[in-house]
Amino acid sequence: MSTRRTSSIRVSVLLLGTALCQLAQGAGSWDLLEKVEVDSQGVFVDNLFTGKSAESLPSVRLAAAPAWGENRVLSRADVSLLLASVAPNIATNLAGADQVRITRRAEKLTDKELIKQLTEKLMPTRDAERDGELELRLTGQWKPVSVPADNYELRILDKPATGLAPSFMVRFQILSGQESIGTYAVSLAAHLYRQVWVARYPVKAGTTLDKADLVQERRDVINNMREPAWSGQSPNPAFRAKGPLMAGAVVYGPQDGSGGVEL
């Protein structure tokens, strides 16, 4: 633990001790809440109370957060014992609810957010496709699921071994730290758009690219993932068409001048 973090914790504990002393001397009250939501970091003093005297409570951790999907119930006496463990020898006289029910703070994973995260996870890593724009769409219904509001991630478990395709299924797990929130599978439709070179008119085999009539267009190249589109900056005479190109054909081939360019 860093020196700065240790010092911060010590200051918070001292502030808590001061607040408990004021409470014991009758300076206001801390009213225990009936229900609270916490994040994965734990249950903190300032989570549990309301009231004017509790507004400036320091953020001191009292207990571990409940596991995802579970709740923890603490009586007023339980809370007093936890406070005593942090600031011993100081009597407390708490008010409010007889007990507090603690659950994890949650939010809904919507279809829009799911697509965003799957797109980040499934974007091709090969250099030739990194500059592309992956567009995914769910082909089935997605019922929003509850996930931790503070910390979760998607881990891909299964995807097509041959790479992206116009339609495929992916299986993934939602994790929060070491906790598994659930495992799910969805069917997707995909497009991968790139700026590629296209022949505006037919090109004969052997023609150097500087002599061919080529133009850059935004095209979906998801059906040709095994052979990357040629990504030259301009039609270079060092490249030749190995075969004839029809009008409208995308120019595919190696990314340097050693092997020429072919459809």
C-alpha positions in Angstrom: 0.0 0.0 0.0 1.4 3.4 -0.9 2.4 6.0 1.7 -0.2 8.5 0.3 -3.1 5.9 0.6 -2.0 4.9 4.1 -2.0 8.5 5.2 -5.4 9.1 3.7 -6.8 6.1 5.5 -5.3 7.3 8.8 -6.9 10.8 8.3 -10.3 9.2 7.6 -10.1 7.1 10.7 -9.2 10.1 12.8 -12.1 12.0 11.4 -14.4 9.1 12.2 -13.1 9.0 15.7 -13.8 12.7 16.1 -17.3 12.3 14.7 -18.1 9.4 17.1 -16.9 11.5 20.0 -19.3 14.3 19.0 -22.1 11.7 18.6 -21.4 10.3 22.1 -21.5 13.8 23.5 -25.0 14.3 22.1 -24.0 16.5 19.1 -26.7 15.5 16.7 -27.6 12.0 15.6 -26.8 9.4 12.9 -29.9 7.7 11.6 -29.3 4.3 10.2 -30.9 3.8 6.8 -33.2 0.8 6.0 -31.7 0.1 2.6 -28.4 1.0 1.0 -26.6 0.1 -2.3 -22.8 -0.2 -2.3 -20.2 -0.9 -5.0 -17.7 -3.7 -5.1 -15.2 -1.8 -2.9 -17.1 -2.5 0.3 -19.5 -1.0 2.9 -18.4 2.4 4.0 -19.5 4.5 7.0 -21.0 7.2 4.8 -23.1 4.7 3.0 -25.1 3.7 6.1 -26.4 6.9 7.7 -28.5 9.9 7.0 -29.2 13.1 9.1 -27.5 16.4 9.4 -24.7 15.2 11.7 -23.9 12.4 9.2 -23.4 14.7 6.2 -19.7 15.1 6.8 -18.9 11.5 7.7 -15.5 10.2 6.3 -15.4 7.4 3.9 -14.1 4.6 6.1 -14.6 0.9 5.0 -16.4 -1.1 7.6 -17.1 -4.4 5.8 -16.9 -6.3 2.5 -19.6 -5.8 0.0 -22.1 -8.6 -0.4 -21.6 -10.9 -3.3 -23.4 -10.1 -6.5 -27.0 -11.1 -6.4 -27.0 -11.4 -2.6 -27.8 -9.0 0.2 -26.4 -8.5 3.7 -28.5 -7.4 6.7 -26.8 -5.6 9.6 -28.6 -4.8 12.8 -28.0 -1.5 14.6 -25.9 -3.5 17.1 -23.9 -5.0 14.3 -23.1 -1.6 12.9 -22.1 -0.3 16.4 -19.6 -3.2 16.7 -18.2 -2.4 13.2 -17.8 1.2 14.2 -16.1 0.1 17.5 -13.6 -2.0 15.5 -12.5 1.2 13.7 -12.7 3.6 16.6 -12.6 1.5 19.8 -13.5 2.7 23.3 -15.9 5.3 22.0 -19.6 4.7 22.9 -22.1 5.1 20.1 -25.9 5.8 20.3 -27.3 5.3 16.9 -30.8 6.1 15.8 -32.9 5.3 12.7 -33.8 1.9 11.4 -33.4 -1.3 13.5 -31.4 -2.9 10.7 -30.0 -2.1 7.3 -30.3 -4.2 4.1 -27.2 -3.9 1.9 -27.2 -4.8 -1.8 -24.9 -4.1 -4.7 -25.4 -1.0 -6.8 -26.7 -2.1 -10.3 -27.5 -0.9 -13.7 -29.0 -2.4 -16.8 -26.8 -3.7 -19.7 -28.9 -2.6 -22.7 -28.7 -3.8 -26.2 -27.0 -0.5 -27.3 -24.3 -0.8 -24.6 -23.8 -4.5 -25.3 -23.2 -3.8 -29.0 -20.7 -1.1 -28.1 -18.7 -3.4 -25.9 -18.9 -6.4 -28.3 -17.7 -4.2 -31.1 -14.6 -3.2 -29.1 -13.9 -6.8 -28.2 -14.4 -8.2 -31.8 -12.7 -5.5 -33.8 -10.0 -7.2 -36.0 -6.5 -6.9 -34.7 -4.7 -7.6 -38.1 -3.0 -4.5 -39.4 -4.9 -4.5 -42.7 -8.3 -4.3 -40.9 -7.5 -2.0 -38.0 -8.6 1.1 -39.9 -11.9 -0.4 -40.7 -15.3 0.4 -39.0 -17.0 -2.7 -37.6 -20.8 -2.5 -37.4 -22.7 -5.1 -35.4 -26.4 -5.7 -35.1 -28.2 -8.2 -32.9 -30.4 -10.6 -34.9 -32.3 -11.8 -31.9 -33.9 -10.1 -28.9 -31.7 -9.0 -26.0 -33.4 -8.7 -22.6 -31.4 -6.2 -20.5 -29.6 -7.8 -17.6 -28.5 -6.3 -14.3 -24.8 -5.7 -13.9 -22.6 -4.0 -11.3 -22.8 -0.2 -11.7 -19.2 0.3 -10.8 -17.1 -2.5 -12.3 -17.7 -5.1 -14.9 -16.3 -6.4 -18.2 -17.2 -8.7 -21.0 -14.9 -11.7 -21.7 -15.3 -13.4 -25.1 -15.6 -17.2 -24.6 -16.4 -18.4 -28.2 -16.3 -16.8 -31.5 -15.8 -18.0 -35.1 -12.4 -19.6 -35.5 -12.1 -18.4 -39.0 -12.8 -14.7 -38.0 -15.6 -12.4 -38.6 -18.4 -13.3 -41.0 -21.6 -11.6 -42.2 -23.5 -13.5 -39.5 -22.2 -15.5 -36.6 -22.8 -16.4 -32.9 -20.6 -15.3 -30.0 -20.6 -16.5 -26.4 -19.4 -14.2 -23.6 -19.1 -14.0 -19.8 -19.8 -10.9 -17.7 -17.3 -10.5 -14.9 -16.9 -8.2 -12.0 -13.5 -8.7 -10.6 -13.4 -12.4 -9.7 -17.2 -12.7 -9.7 -19.1 -14.2 -12.6 -22.3 -12.3 -13.3 -23.4 -14.7 -16.0 -22.7 -16.3 -19.4 -24.7 -15.4 -22.5 -24.8 -16.1 -26.2 -26.1 -13.8 -29.0 -26.4 -14.0 -32.8 -24.9 -11.1 -34.7 -25.0 -9.6 -38.2 -21.7 -7.8 -39.1 -20.3 -5.4 -41.6 -16.7 -4.2 -41.8 -16.4 -0.9 -43.7 -13.1 0.3 -45.1 -11.8 2.9 -47.6 -10.6 0.6 -50.5 -9.4 1.0 -54.0 -12.0 0.2 -56.7 -11.7 -0.1 -60.4 -14.0 2.4 -62.1 -13.5 0.7 -65.5 -12.2 -2.7 -66.5 -8.4 -3.2 -66.0 -6.4 -5.7 -68.1 -4.0 -8.2 -66.5 -0.5 -6.7 -66.2 -1.6 -3.1 -66.1 0.4 -1.0 -63.6 -1.9 0.7 -61.1 -0.8 4.2 -62.2 -2.4 3.4 -65.6 -5.6 1.9 -64.2 -8.6 4.1 -63.4 -9.0 3.5 -59.7 -11.0 5.4 -57.1 -11.3 5.1 -53.3 -14.7 4.1 -51.9 -16.2 3.0 -48.6 -17.0 -0.7 -49.0 -18.1 -3.6 -46.8 -15.2 -6.1 -46.9 -16.6 -8.6 -44.4 -16.9 -11.3 -47.1 -13.2 -11.0 -48.0 -11.5 -11.2 -44.5 -9.0 -13.8 -45.6 -7.5 -11.6 -48.3 -6.9 -8.0 -47.3 -7.7 -5.1 -49.6 -4.8 -3.3 -51.0 -4.1 -0.3 -48.8 -1.6 1.8 -50.9 -1.8 5.5 -50.5 -2.0 6.1 -54.3 -1.9 4.0 -57.5 1.8 3.0 -57.6 3.5 1.9 -60.8 5.4 -0.7 -58.7 2.1 -2.7 -58.6 0.6 -4.6 -61.4 -2.8 -6.3 -61.8 -2.1 -10.1 -61.9 -5.5 -10.7 -63.3 -8.2 -8.7 -65.0 -10.3 -6.4 -62.9 -13.9 -5.8 -63.7 -15.5 -2.4 -63.3 -16.5 -2.0 -59.6 -14.1 -4.6 -58.4 -12.2 -4.1 -55.1 -8.4 -4.3 -55.5 -7.0 -7.0 -53.2 -3.4 -8.0 -52.8 -0.2 -7.7 -50.7 0.7 -4.5 -48.9 4.1 -4.0 -50.6 5.3 -4.1 -54.2 7.0 -7.5 -54.0 4.0 -9.6 -55.2 1.9 -7.3 -57.3 -1.8 -6.8 -56.9 -4.6 -9.2 -57.9 -8.3 -9.4 -57.6 
